[in-house]
Amino acid sequence: MSFKYLLHRRIFVPLAILVLAVGGTAWQEGGNSCAAEADGARQWRHIDQSRYVGSKKCAECHQEHYNGWKDTGHNKMIRPPITEVPGQTVLADFTQISPHRTFELKDVKWVIGHRWKQRFIGEIDGQEVVLPAQWSVQEKTWQSYSGKSDWWYPDHQDWTQRSNFKLCAGCHSTGTEPLTESWTEQNIACERCHGPGKAHAENAALDNIVNPARLPRDRSIEICLSCHLAGKPPGTDFAWAVGYEAGMELSEFWKGFEPEEEKETAEFWRNGTARKNRVQGNTFLQSVMYHAGLQCTACHNPHGTRYRSLTIKSADDNALCLTCHGPEKDIGPDYGTLTDHTHHVPTSVGSRCVECHMAKTGTNSVAGESRNHTFAFISPADTIKSGVPNSCNGCHADKSPEWALSELQKWSKEAEGKTGSTAAVSEVRAKTRRERRNSNDELFIDQHDSRSQGVRLGLWTKANAGTEFAGLRATGIASRVRVDWDDSCHILVLRRSTR
């Protein structure tokens, strides 16, 4: 049964009294691993915070990863309010008069977010609550925040009772326990993605810490999806996957939303593309990329990079996408020049892969801030038909969708006139690919192959394969894998050893 089916179709059924031990932590009495009804009260799996040690402890052995992570957006999710540099966390202007804001800076206990918008946590009668206004970083203005478009709104309409630990803290902190309304660490820290680290810190071993790179692909993806997949848990009390820890099966705790054909929802446009932020996972699961075996870390490095959105290479100059889709790549488009493919000047925004294939269709604090992850080109014809954003008018905002569609039709007619030369170029390119693949000059290691649980370590060539594998053996990993050359798709696969 596929991961997508499990994640989206799982049915939550209360069970009889049951105690299971998973990862050293007992599941709650009274039901399945996530929650169950017992005497009319829902019992959630609790987080044993004594098993957490904090990111600074991780840094003692993993300083390079820690140094990269500490400057990322993941470490800026929830912070105390600081208005002065260095260390400024408040971007909002509290001197700006606004009917939306009914609170002052002195009322703020925590600041959530930093890139698109900032929301604020206050305290009422000892309970942390989400305050009813947000700051748009792009527009530099206050906006009302009610949550009316979210599924949980009917049960959490009164903002004075809207608990941070029911709505926000679960995805903005680490080791979060709603029963005690506490966390082990602010922000998305090491143990959020690697699981509790106390046992590993006391006696470092491969089997007492979660390494997403060694998990089966879908289990690894779920770590990201636990916060980047719009959905809901059982019941209406919480808006996050209560009790989930890295390495567990997410579908036990969270059901992702799916687009409904020709229906516009809070999460999706009628064509299934992103209508809001935090649906990266929902749209990615629809994509050719996902079904071809890719995962989040194929493009993003959560330990930090110098590029926007933690991409491993720059998307602004197409380096990220051309890693796999460049000229002469097996899955690259056939074109003589970049302009032949994009019909834009090579150095223009219109020649960036992401502008057409990851259009900004989602609203964050303003429309068009969040990129769609289906990777499909969205035609202006879709806009004309149902009003959804398309891949052209995001840049050409001063033009109509009809104009954009007309331009595409012109390009199509021009291409028809070049059929002969285009076919010739394509044949030459295909021949080059066949020759390169048949020579075995490049050996690719499969990334988390869903059948073999392979592990991607990079690109090996005939010249360096022996050296690279010798280095791998020195790490100890090679003793637990076997190496196969897959003739069907010309990749070198490292599989978990069964010996």
N, C-alpha and C positions, 0 to 999 in steps of 0.2 A: 504494500500500500504506500502511496507516495507521501512525501513530506507535506506537500501542499494540501492534500486531502486531509491528513491528520490535523494540520494546523487550523484549517478553516472549517472543518466539518465535525470536529470532535464534539461528542455529546457528554455533558457533565451529569453523571448519575450518582446520587448519594448511595453509599454502601453501608453495610453493617459495621459494627465496631471493628476497627482494624488498626494494627500498629505495624509499620514497616520501617526498616532502618535503611536509609539511603545516604551515602556519603557521610556516615557517622552521625546523622541527625534523625531523630524519630519523627515520623509523620504524625499528624494530629489524630487523636481518637475520633471516631465517629464518621469517617468518610474517606473519600479519595484523597490523593496527595495535595489537592488544592484546598478544597473546602467541602463541608457537608452540613446538612441540617441535623442538629441534635437538640432536642427539647426546644425547638423553635429558634435557636440561636445558631448562627453560622460559625463554624470552627475553621479557622485558617491555619495553615502551616506557619509556625513561628520561626523566626530567625534566631539562631543561637549566636548572639553577638560576642560571646567569649571566644569564639573560634576565629575572630578577626584580629588583625594586628596593626593595620594601617599602612598607607603607602610609604611612609618614611622608613618603616622596617624593611619593606621590599627594596628600598633604595640602597640598603647596605650591601646587597649583592648585585642589584640590577640598576646601577647608577645611571647608565646611559639611557635606558628606557624611561627611568623616572625623570631625568632631565628633559627628555623630549616631551613627555606627557604633561609636565607641570605647567607648560605655557600654552597648552591646547584649550580649545573651547570646552572640552569635557571637564576641565578643572575650573571652569567659570560658571557653573550651573547654578549654584546657590551660595551666596557669600554675605557677610555682614555689610551694612551700608557704610561706605567710606567715600567722602566727597572730594578729598584732596589727593594729589599725587605726591609721592608714588603710592601705588596700591589702590588707586581710585576704582571703585566698583559701581558707583551711582552715575549713570549717564543722563538720567532724567533731570529736567529743570523744574525744581520745586518752587521757583519764583514765578513761573508761568501760570497765570490764572486760567482755570478750566472748570466748566460745570461738571466734567466727568470725575474730577478728583475731589474726594471728600475727606482726605486724610493728609497729614503733613509728614515731612521727613522724620520727625521725632517719633512717629507712630510705626515706622518701618523697623522690623527685626531682621529680615533677610531680603536680599535682592536676588531675583531669579532671572537668568539670561543676560546676554551682553551683545549679541550680534544683530538680531532683527528687532527685538522688543525687550522690554524689562517689565516684569510683574513684581509685586511686592507682597511680602508676608508680614502681617501684624499679629498682635496677640489680644484676644478678648476673653476675659474671665479664665485666663490661664491656658487657653487653647490657641494654637497658631492657625490663623485663617488667611485666605487669599483675598487681598484687598481689591475693591471693585473698579480699578482703573489701571491701564498699562501705558507705557511710554513707547512710542514708535521711534526707533533709532533713525530710520531713514527720513521720516517726515518731521522729526524733532517736535512732536506734539503729543498731547495726552489723548487717549482714546478710552472709551468705556469698555470695561471687561465684565461680561455677565456669564459667558459660557452657554448662551441660549442655543447655539447650534450643536452642542455636544449631547451625546446620548444620556449623560448622567444628570443633565440640568433639571429634569422634573423632580428628582430626589434631592437636589442640592441647590434650590433656588435662593435661599437666604444666605447671602454672603457672610453674614456674621456667624454662621454655623458651618461654613464651607472649610473644612479642615485641610490644612496643608498635607497632613499625613494620609488623607483619603484621596487627594487629587494630584498632588505635585511631587511630594518628597520621594515617592517610590522610583521616579526616573531622574531625579536630580541629586540623589545622594547614594551612599553605599551602605549596605548592611542595615537597611531600614526595617524597623519593627513597629508596626502600627499599634500593637497592644500597649506598648510603653511610650509610644510617640517619640521615638528616638532613632538615631542612626549612629553607625560607628565612625563615619567620616562624611564630611560634606563633599559634594560633587561626584562625578563618575570616576572613581579612583581604581587602583589596581585590582582590588578584590571584587569589584563589580563585574569584571570580565574574566577574572581568573579564579573566582571563588574564595572562600575563607582561607587565609594563609598561615594560621598559627602552626599547624602541624608541619607545614613545609619550612617555616622559619626555624623550627626547632630541629628538624631533621630533613634536610632538602633531599627530595626524591621525585622521580617523574610521576609516581602514582599518587602523590598526596597534594597535588595542585592541578588546577585546570589550565591546560595550554590549548587555546582555541585552534592552533595550527595542527594539533594532533587529534582533534575530534573529527568524527565523520562530518562531511561538509554541512549537512543540514543542521546538525546539532551546533556547529560553530556559528552558522548564520543566525540561529535563534538567539544567541547572546546579543547581537545587534537588534534583532527584531523585538526583543523584550521591551524596547523603548521606541523603536522606529517603525512599528507596525500598529496602525490605528486599529483598535478593537476593544474588547471588554473582557473582564473576568466573569465568573459566575456571580449572579446577584447584582446589586446596584450600589453597594457600600463604597467600593473603591474604583479608581480609574487607572489602576496599574496592576501588574501581575504579582499580587501579594504572595510571598513565600518562595518565589522563583529564585534560584541561584544558578550561576553559570554551569553548564554541563547537563542540566536537567532537561526534560522534554517540555518545551514551552506550552504545548497544547494542553498540558495538565493544568495550566494556570491562566491561559489567555487564548481567546478566540479572535483571530484577525478578521476584519471586515473585507468583503469582496464586492467589487462593483456589480451592479445589476444592469442588465442590458437596457440601454436607452432611458436610464433613470438617473437623475441628478440627485446626489446626496451631499451631506456636509463634507464627505471625504473625496468624492469622485465627480468628475464631469460625466456627461452622458456617454462619452466614448471610453470611460474607464481610466482616464488620466487624472493626475493629482489636482485636487481642488483646494487643498490646504497643506500645511506643513505636517510633518510626522507621518506621512504615508509613503515614505521612501520604500519601506519593505513591501507594502501592499502592491505598489506599482512594479517593483522589481520582480516579485513573484509571478507577474504576468509576462515577463519579458523573455525574449529569445536568449538573452544573456544567462538568465537563471537556468533555463532548460538546457543550455549548452554546457552547464557545469560550473559557471562562475559563481563567486561569492563576494561579499562586501569587501573583504581584504584584498581582492584582486586589484581594486582601485584605491582603497583607503588604508591608511596606516594609523591606527588609534594611538600609537606611541608618539605621534607627532611628525610633521613634515613642514617644510617652509611654504607649502602651497595651500591655497584656500580649500576649505572642507577636508583637510587632511589627505588629499590625494597624493599618491606616490610620485606622480609627475605632474607637470603643469597642464591644465586643460586649456589655458588661454592660448598656448601656442600649438595645441593638438598633440603634444608629446605623449600625454596619457593615452589617448585613443589610438594613436598610430603605433603604439607598442604592439598591438594585435591586428590593427586594421590598416596598416600602412601599405605603401606600394610594394608589390611582390610578396606580400604576406598571403598565406593560404586563404584567409578570410577577409582580405582587403578588397575594396571596390576597384573595379577596372577603370582607370582613367590615365590619360597621358600626363596631365598637369592637375594641380589642385583646383584650379579655376574650371577645368572641364567638369569636375564633379560638383562644385559648389555654385558656379556661375557668379562668383564674387571675386573681388581682388584678393589675392592670397593673404595679404596682411590685414584684411578687414575683419570685423566682427562676424560678418556673414560667412566667412570661411572657417569659423570655429565649429568643430564637430558638435559640441554641446549645445550650441544655439539652435540647431535644427533637430538634433536627436535627443536633447534633454531640455526642451523648452521650459521656461519659467511659467508654469501654469497654476502654481499653488499660491494661495494667500497666506501670509504670515501676519505681520501687522498691516501690510498693504498688499494689494494684488501683485502677482508676478514676482514674488521673492523666492519661491521654492521650486526647485527643478523636478520635472517629471522623470521617473526612473523606468518607464517602459522602453525607452530608447527608440521609440518609433517616431518617424516624421509625422507631424500632425498637419494635415492639409487644410488650407483655407476653406475647402469645400465643407469640412466638418463645422466650421464656424458659421458658414452660410446656412447649413442645415439645422444646427441646434445651438448655436451661440457659444460653443466651447472655444477657448483660446487655441491659436494655431502656432506653428513654428515660424511664421513669417512676420506677422503683425506685432509680435513682441518687440522687434527692432523697428519695423516700419509702422510705427503707431500712428503716423500721420496719413497712412493710406488705408483703403478699405479692404476687406477680405476679397471682394470681387476683383479688385486690382491685383492682389497677390495671386489669386487663382489664374488670372489672365496671363501673368508673367510666367507661371509654371507651365501653362499650355504652350506659350511661345518657346520655352526651353525644350519641351517635348518635340515640337515640330522641327526645331533646329537639330535635335538629336537624330530624328528620322532621316534628315538630309545627310547625316554623317555615318549612316549605318555601315557602309563598306569599310571606311577607315577605322571605325570603332571596333568592328568585328576583327579586323586584322590585328589591332593592338591587343585585344583580349586574347587572341590565339597565341600571340608571342608571349604574353605574360603567363598564360596557362602552361605553355611548354616549359618556360623557365621554372615555374613552380614544380612541375613534374620532375625535371632534371635535378632540381635541388633536393627534393624529397627522396628520390631514388638513390642519390649519392650518400644519403645518411650523414651529410655534413653537419646537420643540426639535430640534436636529440632533445626533445622537450619532455620535461617531467610533468605529468598530469597533476592538476591542482585538486586535491580532495575528490578524486574520482568516486562517484556515488556507489559504484559496484565494488571497487577494490579498496576503498579508504586510502587511496594513494596520497602522497604528500608532495606538494610542489616545492622544489628547492631552487629553481632558477632555470636558466638555459645552458645546457651542456653541449659542447661540440665534440667532434671526434678527437680533437687535439687535447681538450682539457678534461674529458670525462673521467679518465683514470685518476688524475690528480684530485678532482673534485670528490670522487667517491672515497679516495683514501682519506681526505680531510673529514668526510662524513663519518667514516669508520672510527676516526680518532675521537669523535664526540660521543661514541657509544650508541648512537641511533642506528647505525648500520647493522648492529648485531640483532636488531629486532625487525629487520625488513629483508625482503628479497627483491631483486631487480629483474624486471621483465621488459623486453622490447616489444611493443605492440605494433605489429605490422599493419593492422587495419587502420590505425590513425597516426602512425609514425610518432609515437611518444614513448619516452622512457618512464615507466611507472615503478615507484617504490611501494610495495605492498607490505602490510603487516605480516611478519613471518608466522607461519603455522608450525614451524619446526620446534 
